[in-house]
Amino acid sequence: MTPTPTVLRVGAGPGDPDLLTLRAEAALAAAATVVTDPDPAMVALATAFAPGASLLAAAPDPAATAALLAGGPPAVRLYRGDPWLHPQWAAEAAALAALTVRHESVPGPAAPLALAAASGVAVHHRPRAVCATLAPLADLPAPTDPGRTLVTEVADLCAAAAALAAAGDPALPVAAVGADGVTRGPLAELAAAGAGLLVVGAVAATTLDRLAVP
């Protein structure tokens, strides 16, 4: 019989309670300790779904975060999006293993993909797009192929679009999902303020509803 994990590493999607999986909800309800990044949406989820748990902030040092989790089982490490896409997942897993703490990942919707879908922005649709790359801005390839969708979360939508336009094809369509909704246009002409999500490629020129029409 497989031992029961004492730490569940839970993906919470983009922070929308309606997109929390049933297993994630159950894990939070049973937790004595919840450790999360200081993201307002994640803190709100933990407060709502784990009202009896001790809520702790994740440390910059993965070993310190692992120690917080090991000290309060059953514990949940709450991640925005999916655990496997979080930049600290591998280091925190290694730190938990070094403490001989049993842990298991609970998948959640990848936050950028969920945000795009909820906003009516497609990231994959044949024949317009045959693949999608989800990565930080610095790790994206140059945007030159309209059939390859690029997806990234950025702190400055306009500046990021300008950087991508300079590195690739400035005429490629882009959809920017920000606080004010969705803005579309060519990469070189995008005018969208603030932080948000960029989707670059042929599919960014239209909406999911229009894509559903033959």
C-alpha positions as a Markdown table, in Angstrom:
| # | Residue | x | y | z |
|---|---|---|---|---|
| 1 | Met | 0.0 | 0.0 | 0.0 |
| 2 | Thr | 1.3 | 3.4 | -1.0 |
| 3 | Pro | 2.0 | 5.7 | 2.1 |
| 4 | Thr | -0.3 | 8.7 | 2.4 |
| 5 | Pro | 1.5 | 11.9 | 1.5 |
| 6 | Thr | 1.8 | 14.4 | 4.3 |
| 7 | Val | 2.2 | 17.3 | 1.8 |
| 8 | Leu | 0.0 | 18.0 | -1.2 |
| 9 | Arg | 1.4 | 20.4 | -3.7 |
| 10 | Val | -1.8 | 21.9 | -5.1 |
| 11 | Gly | -2.3 | 23.8 | -8.4 |
| 12 | Ala | -5.0 | 26.5 | -8.0 |
| 13 | Gly | -5.3 | 27.6 | -11.6 |
| 14 | Pro | -5.5 | 31.4 | -12.2 |
| 15 | Gly | -7.1 | 32.0 | -8.8 |
| 16 | Asp | -10.8 | 31.8 | -9.9 |
| 17 | Pro | -12.6 | 29.6 | -7.3 |
| 18 | Asp | -14.8 | 28.2 | -10.1 |
| 19 | Leu | -11.7 | 26.7 | -11.7 |
| 20 | Leu | -10.4 | 25.0 | -8.5 |
| 21 | Thr | -10.5 | 21.2 | -9.0 |
| 22 | Leu | -12.5 | 19.0 | -6.7 |
| 23 | Arg | -9.3 | 17.4 | -5.4 |
| 24 | Ala | -7.7 | 20.7 | -4.8 |
| 25 | Glu | -10.8 | 21.8 | -2.8 |
| 26 | Ala | -10.7 | 18.6 | -0.7 |
| 27 | Ala | -7.0 | 19.0 | 0.0 |
| 28 | Leu | -7.5 | 22.6 | 1.2 |
| 29 | Ala | -10.4 | 21.5 | 3.4 |
| 30 | Ala | -8.3 | 18.8 | 5.1 |
| 31 | Ala | -5.2 | 20.9 | 5.6 |
| 32 | Ala | -3.8 | 22.0 | 8.9 |
| 33 | Thr | -1.2 | 24.2 | 7.2 |
| 34 | Val | -1.3 | 26.1 | 3.9 |
| 35 | Val | 1.8 | 27.6 | 2.5 |
| 36 | Thr | 1.4 | 29.9 | -0.5 |
| 37 | Asp | 3.1 | 32.7 | -2.4 |
| 38 | Pro | 2.0 | 36.2 | -1.4 |
| 39 | Asp | -0.4 | 36.4 | -4.3 |
| 40 | Pro | -3.7 | 38.0 | -3.3 |
| 41 | Ala | -5.8 | 35.5 | -5.3 |
| 42 | Met | -4.0 | 32.5 | -3.7 |
| 43 | Val | -4.4 | 34.0 | -0.2 |
| 44 | Ala | -8.1 | 34.5 | -0.9 |
| 45 | Leu | -8.5 | 30.9 | -2.0 |
| 46 | Ala | -6.7 | 29.6 | 1.0 |
| 47 | Thr | -8.8 | 31.8 | 3.3 |
| 48 | Ala | -12.0 | 30.7 | 1.7 |
| 49 | Phe | -11.4 | 26.9 | 1.3 |
| 50 | Ala | -9.1 | 26.3 | 4.3 |
| 51 | Pro | -10.5 | 28.5 | 7.0 |
| 52 | Gly | -9.2 | 26.3 | 9.9 |
| 53 | Ala | -5.7 | 26.0 | 8.6 |
| 54 | Ser | -2.6 | 28.1 | 9.5 |
| 55 | Leu | -1.8 | 30.3 | 6.5 |
| 56 | Leu | 1.9 | 30.8 | 6.0 |
| 57 | Ala | 3.9 | 32.7 | 3.3 |
| 58 | Ala | 6.4 | 30.6 | 1.2 |
| 59 | Ala | 10.0 | 31.6 | 1.7 |
| 60 | Pro | 12.4 | 32.6 | -1.0 |
| 61 | Asp | 14.6 | 29.6 | 0.0 |
| 62 | Pro | 13.0 | 26.3 | -1.0 |
| 63 | Ala | 14.5 | 24.6 | 2.0 |
| 64 | Ala | 12.8 | 27.0 | 4.3 |
| 65 | Thr | 9.5 | 26.5 | 2.5 |
| 66 | Ala | 9.9 | 22.7 | 2.9 |
| 67 | Ala | 10.5 | 23.1 | 6.6 |
| 68 | Leu | 7.3 | 25.1 | 7.0 |
| 69 | Leu | 5.4 | 22.3 | 5.2 |
| 70 | Ala | 7.1 | 19.5 | 7.2 |
| 71 | Gly | 6.2 | 21.2 | 10.5 |
| 72 | Gly | 2.4 | 21.3 | 10.0 |
| 73 | Pro | 1.1 | 18.1 | 8.4 |
| 74 | Pro | -1.3 | 17.6 | 6.7 |
| 75 | Ala | 0.0 | 20.5 | 4.7 |
| 76 | Val | -0.8 | 22.1 | 1.3 |
| 77 | Arg | 1.7 | 24.0 | -0.8 |
| 78 | Leu | -0.6 | 26.2 | -2.9 |
| 79 | Tyr | 0.7 | 27.2 | -6.3 |
| 80 | Arg | -0.8 | 29.6 | -8.9 |
| 81 | Gly | -1.6 | 27.6 | -12.0 |
| 82 | Asp | -0.1 | 24.1 | -12.2 |
| 83 | Pro | 2.6 | 23.0 | -9.7 |
| 84 | Trp | 4.9 | 21.7 | -12.5 |
| 85 | Leu | 5.0 | 25.1 | -14.1 |
| 86 | His | 5.9 | 27.0 | -10.9 |
| 87 | Pro | 9.6 | 28.1 | -11.0 |
| 88 | Gln | 10.2 | 26.7 | -7.5 |
| 89 | Trp | 8.6 | 23.3 | -7.9 |
| 90 | Ala | 11.8 | 21.3 | -8.6 |
| 91 | Ala | 13.8 | 22.9 | -5.8 |
| 92 | Glu | 10.9 | 22.5 | -3.3 |
| 93 | Ala | 10.4 | 18.9 | -4.3 |
| 94 | Ala | 14.1 | 18.2 | -3.7 |
| 95 | Ala | 14.0 | 20.0 | -0.3 |
| 96 | Leu | 11.0 | 17.9 | 0.8 |
| 97 | Ala | 12.7 | 14.7 | -0.3 |
| 98 | Ala | 15.8 | 15.7 | 1.7 |
| 99 | Leu | 13.5 | 15.9 | 4.8 |
| 100 | Thr | 12.0 | 12.5 | 3.9 |
| 101 | Val | 8.6 | 14.1 | 3.6 |
| 102 | Arg | 6.1 | 12.3 | 1.4 |
| 103 | His | 4.5 | 14.6 | -1.0 |
| 104 | Glu | 2.3 | 14.5 | -4.1 |
| 105 | Ser | 1.3 | 17.0 | -6.8 |
| 106 | Val | -2.3 | 17.9 | -7.5 |
| 107 | Pro | -2.6 | 19.3 | -11.0 |
| 108 | Gly | -4.3 | 22.6 | -11.7 |
| 109 | Pro | -5.2 | 24.5 | -14.9 |
| 110 | Ala | -2.2 | 26.4 | -16.2 |
| 111 | Ala | -2.9 | 30.0 | -15.4 |
| 112 | Pro | -2.0 | 31.6 | -18.7 |
| 113 | Leu | -4.0 | 29.1 | -20.7 |
| 114 | Ala | -7.0 | 29.4 | -18.4 |
| 115 | Leu | -6.8 | 33.2 | -18.6 |
| 116 | Ala | -6.7 | 33.1 | -22.4 |
| 117 | Ala | -9.6 | 30.7 | -22.7 |
| 118 | Ala | -11.7 | 32.7 | -20.2 |
| 119 | Ser | -11.0 | 35.9 | -22.3 |
| 120 | Gly | -12.0 | 34.3 | -25.6 |
| 121 | Val | -8.4 | 34.1 | -26.8 |
| 122 | Ala | -7.4 | 30.9 | -28.6 |
| 123 | Val | -3.9 | 29.5 | -28.3 |
| 124 | His | -4.3 | 26.4 | -30.6 |
| 125 | His | -6.6 | 25.9 | -33.6 |
| 126 | Arg | -5.8 | 24.0 | -36.7 |
| 127 | Pro | -4.9 | 25.0 | -39.3 |
| 128 | Arg | -4.1 | 28.4 | -38.0 |
| 129 | Ala | -1.8 | 27.1 | -35.3 |
| 130 | Val | -0.1 | 23.7 | -35.0 |
| 131 | Cys | 1.8 | 24.2 | -31.7 |
| 132 | Ala | 1.9 | 26.6 | -28.7 |
| 133 | Thr | 4.9 | 27.6 | -26.6 |
| 134 | Leu | 4.2 | 28.7 | -23.0 |
| 135 | Ala | 7.3 | 30.4 | -21.4 |
| 136 | Pro | 8.6 | 33.5 | -19.7 |
| 137 | Leu | 9.3 | 36.4 | -22.1 |
| 138 | Ala | 13.1 | 35.9 | -21.9 |
| 139 | Asp | 12.8 | 32.3 | -23.0 |
| 140 | Leu | 10.4 | 32.7 | -25.9 |
| 141 | Pro | 11.7 | 32.1 | -29.4 |
| 142 | Ala | 11.6 | 35.0 | -31.9 |
| 143 | Pro | 8.0 | 35.4 | -33.2 |
| 144 | Thr | 8.4 | 34.7 | -36.9 |
| 145 | Asp | 6.0 | 31.8 | -37.5 |
| 146 | Pro | 2.2 | 32.7 | -37.4 |
| 147 | Gly | 1.4 | 29.0 | -37.0 |
| 148 | Arg | 3.4 | 28.8 | -33.7 |
| 149 | Thr | 1.5 | 30.5 | -30.9 |
| 150 | Leu | 3.6 | 32.2 | -28.1 |
| 151 | Val | 2.0 | 32.6 | -24.7 |
| 152 | Thr | 3.6 | 34.6 | -21.9 |
| 153 | Glu | 2.7 | 36.6 | -18.7 |
| 154 | Val | 4.4 | 40.0 | -18.5 |
| 155 | Ala | 4.6 | 43.0 | -16.2 |
| 156 | Asp | 4.3 | 45.5 | -19.1 |
| 157 | Leu | 2.2 | 44.4 | -22.1 |
| 158 | Cys | 3.2 | 47.3 | -24.4 |
| 159 | Ala | 6.9 | 47.0 | -23.7 |
| 160 | Ala | 6.9 | 43.2 | -24.1 |
| 161 | Ala | 5.0 | 43.5 | -27.4 |
| 162 | Ala | 7.6 | 46.0 | -28.6 |
| 163 | Ala | 10.5 | 43.7 | -27.6 |
| 164 | Leu | 8.9 | 40.8 | -29.4 |
| 165 | Ala | 8.2 | 42.9 | -32.5 |
| 166 | Ala | 11.9 | 43.9 | -32.6 |
| 167 | Ala | 13.0 | 40.3 | -32.3 |
| 168 | Gly | 10.7 | 38.9 | -35.0 |
| 169 | Asp | 7.8 | 39.7 | -37.3 |
| 170 | Pro | 6.2 | 43.0 | -36.2 |
| 171 | Ala | 3.1 | 42.3 | -38.2 |
| 172 | Leu | 2.2 | 39.1 | -36.4 |
| 173 | Pro | -1.2 | 39.3 | -34.6 |
| 174 | Val | -1.2 | 39.7 | -30.8 |
| 175 | Ala | -3.9 | 39.5 | -28.2 |
| 176 | Ala | -3.2 | 41.2 | -24.9 |
| 177 | Val | -5.3 | 40.2 | -21.9 |
| 178 | Gly | -5.1 | 42.9 | -19.2 |
| 179 | Ala | -7.2 | 44.5 | -16.5 |
| 180 | Asp | -9.1 | 46.4 | -19.1 |
| 181 | Gly | -10.0 | 43.3 | -21.2 |
| 182 | Val | -8.6 | 42.1 | -24.5 |
| 183 | Thr | -6.7 | 44.3 | -26.9 |
| 184 | Arg | -5.7 | 43.0 | -30.4 |
| 185 | Gly | -3.6 | 44.2 | -33.2 |
| 186 | Pro | -0.2 | 43.8 | -34.8 |
| 187 | Leu | 2.7 | 43.3 | -32.5 |
| 188 | Ala | 4.4 | 46.6 | -33.5 |
| 189 | Glu | 1.2 | 48.6 | -32.9 |
| 190 | Leu | -0.1 | 47.1 | -29.6 |
| 191 | Ala | -1.3 | 49.7 | -27.2 |
| 192 | Ala | -2.2 | 48.0 | -23.9 |
| 193 | Ala | -1.2 | 49.2 | -20.4 |
| 194 | Gly | -0.2 | 47.3 | -17.3 |
| 195 | Ala | 0.5 | 43.7 | -16.6 |
| 196 | Gly | -1.2 | 40.7 | -18.3 |
| 197 | Leu | -1.0 | 38.0 | -20.8 |
| 198 | Leu | 0.3 | 38.1 | -24.4 |
| 199 | Val | -0.8 | 35.6 | -27.0 |
| 200 | Val | 1.1 | 36.0 | -30.3 |
| 201 | Gly | 0.3 | 34.2 | -33.6 |
| 202 | Ala | -2.3 | 33.8 | -36.2 |
| 203 | Val | -5.0 | 32.6 | -33.7 |
| 204 | Ala | -4.7 | 35.9 | -31.8 |
| 205 | Ala | -6.4 | 37.8 | -34.5 |
| 206 | Thr | -9.9 | 36.3 | -33.8 |
| 207 | Thr | -12.0 | 35.1 | -30.9 |
| 208 | Leu | -12.9 | 31.6 | -29.8 |
| 209 | Asp | -16.5 | 32.1 | -30.8 |
| 210 | Arg | -15.5 | 33.1 | -34.3 |
| 211 | Leu | -13.1 | 30.2 | -34.5 |
| 212 | Ala | -16.0 | 27.8 | -33.8 |
| 213 | Val | -17.7 | 28.9 | -37.0 |
| 214 | Pro | -16.7 | 26.6 | -39.9 |
